[in-house]
């Protein structure tokens, strides 16, 4: 079954999160995702709050920028969330927007090296291993978690370019793709991920999560087009209209290789609580 979620965009004030999270949980929405965009809201703090306010919904953060986070701290936060809310957490890491990383003095000369080192150390620590490493960016001296999760959780990574997509296949347990990923691009991304997995001898599950621009209501088409225009989307792909229109777009992404599709409402969505109920109650039943 294809997973379905909605993203609570950080452009929305954080005090709105509780009502949206509770509405998602009560409606039976499977997943609620968050972003850690500079300089809006903390992904980890928001995730912890959303998880505490709810009982069932899986809360994802896609993604945490690794230049901002020491790997030991990021892993401690991840382990704590997974122990507090077992089975309900999905965390992704990634390069972050390089201009933002520059603004805060954290831009890495080699983002690929940083992400590889971060993922390798983070996954080892979450497996309960004691880690010593002296990399270009990640340096740990005899570090182990005192409270690792009972079972090592999957760590996802965000990617757009071919090299990073291969890296996620090699070093991560899943891949998160942006809403600008139309079905043919998704197929190619999945191929690149598989190339990385094959090169590393990786087996087992590798979740592909992709965001989908979506809008509903009488002005849905106009709002979605305005969103594409604001973001200068090169290959705009999305769904505007009723539940059948959104479900059809979700199905196209699933056919192209998505395991989870996260609906991304427009920046000016007038009713976020209504949107999550729409996703759970009207779109979900139409998706196999």
Rosetta blueprint (number, residue, H / E / L):
1 X L
2 X L
3 X E
4 X E
5 X E
6 X E
7 X E
8 X E
9 X L
10 X L
11 X L
12 X L
13 X L
14 X H
15 X H
16 X H
17 X H
18 X H
19 X H
20 X H
21 X H
22 X H
23 X H
24 X H
25 X H
26 X H
27 X H
28 X L
29 X L
30 X L
31 X E
32 X E
33 X E
34 X E
35 X L
36 X L
37 X L
38 X L
39 X L
40 X L
41 X L
42 X L
43 X H
44 X H
45 X H
46 X H
47 X H
48 X H
49 X H
50 X H
51 X H
52 X H
53 X H
54 X L
55 X L
56 X L
57 X L
58 X E
59 X E
60 X E
61 X E
62 X E
63 X E
64 X E
65 X E
66 X H
67 X H
68 X H
69 X L
70 X L
71 X H
72 X H
73 X H
74 X H
75 X H
76 X H
77 X H
78 X H
79 X H
80 X H
81 X H
82 X H
83 X H
84 X H
85 X L
86 X L
87 X L
88 X L
89 X E
90 X E
91 X E
92 X E
93 X E
94 X E
95 X L
96 X L
97 X L
98 X H
99 X H
100 X H
101 X H
102 X H
103 X H
104 X L
105 X L
106 X L
107 X L
108 X L
109 X L
110 X L
111 X H
112 X H
113 X H
114 X H
115 X H
116 X H
117 X H
118 X H
119 X H
120 X H
121 X H
122 X H
123 X H
124 X H
125 X H
126 X H
127 X L
128 X L
129 X L
130 X L
131 X E
132 X E
133 X E
134 X E
135 X L
136 X L
137 X L
138 X L
139 X E
140 X E
141 X E
142 X E
143 X E
144 X L
145 X L
146 X L
147 X L
148 X L
149 X L
150 X L
151 X L
152 X L
153 X L
154 X L
155 X E
156 X E
157 X E
158 X E
159 X L
160 X L
161 X L
162 X H
163 X H
164 X H
165 X H
166 X H
167 X H
168 X H
169 X H
170 X H
171 X H
172 X L
173 X L
174 X E
175 X E
176 X E
177 X E
178 X L
179 X L
180 X L
181 X L
182 X L
183 X H
184 X H
185 X H
186 X H
187 X H
188 X H
189 X H
190 X H
191 X H
192 X H
193 X H
194 X H
195 X H
196 X H
197 X H
198 X H
199 X H
200 X H
201 X L
202 X L
203 X L
204 X L
205 X L
206 X L
207 X E
208 X E
209 X E
210 X E
211 X E
212 X E
213 X E
214 X E
215 X E
216 X L
217 X L
218 X L
219 X L
220 X H
221 X H
222 X H
223 X H
224 X H
225 X H
226 X H
227 X H
228 X H
229 X H
230 X H
231 X H
232 X L
233 X L
234 X L
235 X L
236 X L
237 X L
238 X E
239 X E
240 X E
241 X L
242 X L
243 X H
244 X H
245 X H
246 X H
247 X H
248 X H
249 X H
250 X H
251 X H
252 X H
253 X H
254 X H
255 X H
256 X L
257 X L
258 X L
259 X L
260 X E
261 X E
262 X E
263 X E
264 X E
265 X E
266 X L
267 X L
268 X L
269 X L
270 X L
271 X L
272 X H
273 X H
274 X H
275 X H
276 X H
277 X H
278 X H
279 X H
280 X H
281 X H
282 X H
283 X H
284 X H
285 X H
286 X H
287 X L
288 X L
